[in-house]
Amino acid sequence: MGNSTSVQSVDRAIAILEILARDGATRVTDVAQELDVHKSTASRLLAALEHGGLVEQSGDRGRYRLGFGVVRLAGAATAQLDLSRESRPVCLRLAEAVGETVNIAVARAGDTVNISQVRGPAAISGHNWVGQRTPSHATSSGKVLLAFGALRLPAELERYTAHTITSPAELGLEQIREQGWATTVEELEVGLNAVAAPIRGADGSVVAAVSASGPSYRLTRDRLPDVGALLAEAAREISQRIGHYG
């Protein structure tokens, strides 16, 4: 019963946002009438949305309009779409040059999340990482986001393989900042190696990472520095495409 009520409240909150998007500043009574609910219910929902910054009271007393929080969320979504779109041609070339799968990852709720992927030309090119959350300390993209401050190091570093680094001091974050790329050698999965480099936004901050990953017998330790240099160059190009000209 509780779940049903929660879902109903979410549905009504979404409906309120759609009403305000359509009509602009709207009175509580008008919202209640359109939703076919009591005025107190509409007021409670509007108050919750106001607390989250999604609606705000307009200059007209008793009227509500969309809040700046909606703009912030829309901007974040647009930025992610821009990043995926603008990075794709670079990632296609990079996957061909390196011969491995290339991913774009961002920081989300303390983890690394892959938002786009271009598979490499090899028959064995790994699985689809898009939408998956991966631990920051055990992935090359995550290490980049940690090193440049887009993510915070978790209190406890979980072990995934015998090669997973579980000591913060041994992650080499300062070295990553100096050389401009990070690696993982069988730290998340046995037999999987990866390299990543930072992507910067218009303000110069690191907003994402571009990585190349592949089986350890093909993406060997010896290849990692050369691949790292290619990734760093690709990351600079992607950064420029999304507005960074530092």
C-alpha positions in Angstrom: 0.0 0.0 0.0 2.9 2.3 0.9 4.6 1.7 -2.4 1.4 2.4 -4.3 0.9 5.7 -2.5 4.5 6.7 -3.2 4.2 6.0 -6.9 0.9 8.0 -6.9 2.7 10.9 -5.3 5.6 10.7 -7.8 3.0 10.6 -10.7 1.3 13.7 -9.3 4.5 15.6 -8.8 5.5 14.9 -12.4 2.0 16.1 -13.5 2.5 19.3 -11.6 5.8 20.0 -13.3 4.1 19.4 -16.7 1.3 21.8 -15.7 3.7 24.5 -14.7 5.8 24.0 -17.9 2.6 24.4 -20.0 0.8 27.2 -18.1 3.6 29.1 -16.4 2.8 30.6 -12.9 -0.3 28.7 -11.6 -2.4 28.9 -8.4 -2.6 26.0 -6.0 -6.3 25.7 -6.5 -5.9 25.3 -10.3 -3.3 22.6 -9.8 -5.6 20.8 -7.4 -8.5 21.0 -9.8 -6.5 19.7 -12.7 -5.1 16.8 -10.6 -8.5 16.2 -9.1 -7.1 16.3 -5.6 -7.8 18.3 -2.4 -6.0 21.7 -2.2 -4.0 20.5 0.8 -2.6 17.6 -1.2 -1.6 19.9 -4.0 0.0 22.3 -1.5 1.9 19.4 0.1 3.3 18.2 -3.3 4.2 21.8 -4.3 6.0 22.3 -1.0 8.1 19.1 -1.6 9.0 20.3 -5.1 9.8 23.7 -3.7 12.1 22.2 -1.1 13.9 20.4 -3.9 14.2 23.6 -5.9 12.1 22.3 -8.7 9.3 24.9 -8.2 9.2 28.3 -6.6 6.6 30.9 -5.7 6.2 33.6 -8.3 5.7 37.3 -7.6 2.0 36.7 -7.7 1.0 35.5 -4.2 -0.2 31.9 -4.2 1.2 31.1 -7.6 4.0 28.6 -8.4 6.3 28.4 -11.4 9.2 26.1 -12.4 12.3 26.6 -10.2 15.9 26.9 -11.1 16.5 23.3 -10.1 14.7 22.2 -13.3 17.2 24.4 -15.3 20.1 22.8 -13.4 18.9 19.3 -14.1 18.2 20.1 -17.8 21.7 21.6 -18.1 23.3 18.5 -16.6 21.3 16.3 -19.0 22.2 18.5 -22.0 25.9 18.5 -21.0 25.9 14.7 -20.9 24.1 14.5 -24.2 26.6 17.0 -25.7 29.5 15.0 -24.2 28.3 11.7 -25.8 27.6 13.3 -29.1 30.8 15.4 -29.4 33.0 12.6 -28.2 31.7 9.9 -30.6 33.8 10.8 -33.7 36.9 11.0 -31.6 36.1 7.7 -29.9 35.5 6.0 -33.3 39.0 7.0 -34.5 40.5 6.1 -31.2 39.0 2.6 -31.1 40.3 2.0 -34.6 43.8 3.3 -33.8 44.1 1.4 -30.5 42.1 -1.7 -31.6 40.2 -1.8 -28.4 36.8 -0.7 -26.9 36.6 2.9 -25.9 34.3 4.3 -23.2 33.3 7.7 -21.9 32.7 7.8 -18.1 31.5 10.4 -15.6 31.2 10.6 -11.9 27.8 9.8 -10.4 26.9 9.3 -6.7 30.4 8.3 -5.7 30.9 5.8 -8.5 32.1 5.9 -12.1 29.3 5.5 -14.7 29.9 4.7 -18.4 27.7 6.8 -20.6 28.8 5.8 -24.1 30.9 3.1 -25.8 32.5 2.4 -29.1 33.5 -1.2 -29.6 37.0 -2.0 -31.0 37.5 -3.8 -34.3 38.7 -7.1 -32.7 36.4 -10.1 -32.5 36.8 -10.2 -28.7 36.1 -6.6 -27.6 34.5 -7.0 -24.2 31.0 -6.5 -23.0 28.7 -3.4 -23.0 29.6 -1.1 -20.1 27.1 1.6 -20.9 25.0 2.5 -17.9 27.1 0.4 -15.5 28.5 1.7 -12.3 32.1 0.7 -11.7 34.3 1.3 -8.6 36.5 4.3 -8.8 39.7 2.7 -7.4 39.6 -0.4 -9.6 39.0 1.3 -13.0 41.2 3.6 -15.1 38.4 6.1 -15.6 37.7 6.1 -11.9 41.3 6.7 -11.0 41.3 9.7 -13.4 38.2 11.1 -11.8 39.7 10.6 -8.3 43.0 12.1 -9.3 41.5 15.3 -10.6 38.9 15.8 -7.9 35.7 14.8 -9.7 35.3 11.9 -7.2 36.1 11.3 -3.6 38.0 8.2 -2.5 35.6 5.9 -0.6 36.4 5.0 3.0 37.0 1.4 2.1 38.5 0.1 -1.1 36.9 -3.2 -2.0 39.0 -6.0 -3.5 37.8 -7.5 -6.8 40.9 -9.5 -7.9 44.3 -10.3 -6.4 45.6 -7.2 -8.3 43.1 -4.7 -6.9 44.8 -1.8 -5.1 43.2 -1.4 -1.7 45.7 1.1 -0.2 44.9 4.8 -1.1 48.7 5.6 -1.0 49.4 3.0 -3.7 46.8 4.3 -6.2 49.3 6.8 -7.5 46.9 9.7 -7.9 49.7 12.3 -7.9 51.5 10.4 -10.7 48.2 10.3 -12.7 47.9 14.0 -12.5 51.5 14.5 -13.6 51.5 12.1 -16.6 47.9 12.8 -17.6 46.5 9.3 -17.8 45.8 6.3 -15.5 45.9 2.5 -15.9 44.4 -0.6 -14.4 46.0 -4.0 -14.8 43.5 -6.8 -14.0 42.3 -4.8 -11.0 38.6 -5.0 -11.7 38.5 -8.3 -13.7 41.2 -10.9 -14.3 42.4 -10.6 -17.8 41.2 -7.0 -18.4 43.5 -4.0 -18.7 42.5 -0.4 -19.3 43.9 3.1 -19.8 42.1 6.5 -19.3 42.6 10.2 -19.6 40.7 13.3 -18.3 38.2 15.3 -20.3 37.8 18.9 -19.2 34.8 21.2 -19.4 34.6 24.8 -20.3 35.8 25.9 -16.9 38.8 23.6 -16.9 37.6 21.2 -14.4 37.6 17.4 -15.2 34.1 16.3 -16.1 34.7 12.9 -17.5 37.2 10.3 -18.6 37.9 8.6 -21.9 39.2 5.0 -21.6 40.4 2.1 -23.8 40.0 -1.4 -22.4 40.8 -4.8 -23.7 42.1 -8.3 -22.8 45.5 -8.3 -21.0 47.1 -10.5 -23.7 46.4 -7.8 -26.3 46.4 -4.6 -24.3 49.6 -5.6 -22.6 51.6 -3.7 -19.9 54.2 -2.7 -22.5 51.5 -1.0 -24.6 49.9 1.0 -21.9 52.2 4.1 -22.1 51.7 4.5 -25.8 48.0 4.0 -25.5 48.0 6.5 -22.7 49.5 9.1 -24.9 46.9 8.5 -27.6 44.1 8.8 -25.0 45.5 12.0 -23.6 45.5 13.5 -27.1 42.0 12.2 -27.7 40.8 13.6 -24.3 42.2 17.1 -25.3 40.3 17.0 -28.6 37.1 16.0 -26.8 37.6 18.7 -24.2 38.0 21.3 -27.0 34.8 20.0 -28.7 32.8 20.6 -25.5 34.2 24.1 -24.9 37.6 23.8 -23.1 40.3 25.9 -24.7 43.0 25.9 -22.0 
